[in-house]
Amino acid sequence: MKIASDVAGLRAALKRYRAEGKSVGLVPTMGAFHAGHLALMRTSAQEMDRTVTSLFVNPIQFGPAEDLARYPRCPESDARQAAEAGVDLLFTPGAAEMYPPGFRSRVEVAGLSDRLCGIYRPGHFSGVATVVLKLLNLVQPDRAYFGWKDAQQLLIIKRLVRDLNLPVEIVGMATVREKDGLALSSRNRYLEPAERRAAPRLYQVLREIADRLAGHPETAIEPVLAGARRRLEKSALIRLQYLEAVDPETLDPAGEESREVLVALAAWIGSTRLIDNIMVSRHG
Amino acid sequence: MKIASDVAGLRAALKRYRAEGKSVGLVPTMGAFHAGHLALMRTSAQEMDRTVTSLFVNPIQFGPAEDLARYPRCPESDARQAAEAGVDLLFTPGAAEMYPPGFRSRVEVAGLSDRLCGIYRPGHFSGVATVVLKLLNLVQPDRAYFGWKDAQQLLIIKRLVRDLNLPVEIVGMATVREKDGLALSSRNRYLEPAERRAAPRLYQVLREIADRLAGHPETAIEPVLAGARRRLEKSALIRLQYLEAVDPETLDPAGEESREVLVALAAWIGSTRLIDNIMVSRHG
């Protein structure tokens, strides 16, 4: 595996891939790899001739009170794991390489960015969209791989790619979970032992909602969500931020007539904010 | 010359160019071609293997009170002139092709977009940047050609391309003028005869400013601009909107220490808004 820490090195490697007519997959990440990241890399390595992974903790997607400084960084083990997963080229730019002096451009996906997490993290999805657009332009991959764990991010990027006519296929891959159901996240390592024991409750509640709604178009959504919110709030360690059912295309609140519904939540457990979601098909 | 009115037709033609290893130049336009547009096309045709011109009156760059509806449209003569100028492929999408239902993305170049014309045309440069980004993604040209007549647009696009790591060279070409100095513009055809006779005054005044400032770093800028504003306002037909000297990189007001200065103006002549500018080097 080759490592490029600047744009020039990245472009040189990509030029060779293109000259050889190789297909290219991109897995954009912020590092601190877990099995979810590695599944994206392995899938790209299987499907594409060459796999590029970017590792960049993107400052412009963190709010001023968020965890940019303490976000986990483990470049050596990340590089080792990426190589094992079949990555050909690891792109590890610094912030000055991505945002040199004079940088002023931002991309915004109106509407989708100010729902769900966007309410609590203003500017977050604009920062995500901007860095992903830069990475797509830099790498010009045939496919780019993202996890469904960050469902809102995935849907915003799909919209962005369609809207801006980017010639890339966005692939969304299933959330990878611990045996107890907790969605893998680089932030799980922040959890104290008691918090870690409480955390699987988030996905249990999502499963309970799915069991109530899936295949039951006659069941009203809001009472099911309200019951689930009450059950979550019984846990002393969990502070629910939101639990909503939305249209997966528009992120508008799901109506009783909605058949495909994204049920998504965010919650604080101690000083760690976790998100999770489940897709529910309500066709009878 | 081939004409493609949809994205599929455009991509099919471009695929052939790329398979043949041809270099591609793009000239984005809103049609109503004059000698300025044709100079861009001819230059691209000389420098590049294949030249694509887009002809799209971009609704999202017009304000609600602006001239979208009356903007001149002359598709037949445009196509004939483009072919004569050496264009290989004319892309003429409709608005629904560029902005299908659900479209929500916008790109913003903060700071540069809210100076000069941006003060009077809120949203204009975001609309320009968004459509140009789409066209650059659709065509993926090696070079794209723009006129210095729209200096702020050119500088915003250069910044956007750098910021978003787009692999394209932006070429700025000198403003083409009538014999009396009036900058060519598709909007000049709106001018009544008396207005047309008054219009060259705009460039005369820019020339007078350049004569005073060029090579004279000791000359204070603001008094020269103030005198020029007074002279322009003597014309009964001209209503000056702004006349400013700015740094061509940041569009911040030029300081006395500035050596390269963009002097730019906008003015109403009757119901027609015209812009013009001149670059001044104040090196002694």
Interface residues (C-beta under 8 A of the other chain):
Chain A: V7 G102 F103 R104 S105 R106 V107 E108 V109 A110 G111 L112 A129 T130 L133 K134 N137 L138 Q140 R159 L160 R162 D163 L164 N165 L166 P167 E249 T250
Chain B: V7 G102 F103 R104 S105 R106 V107 E108 V109 A110 G111 L112 A129 T130 L133 K134 N137 L138 Q140 R159 L160 R162 D163 L164 N165 L166 P167 E249 T250
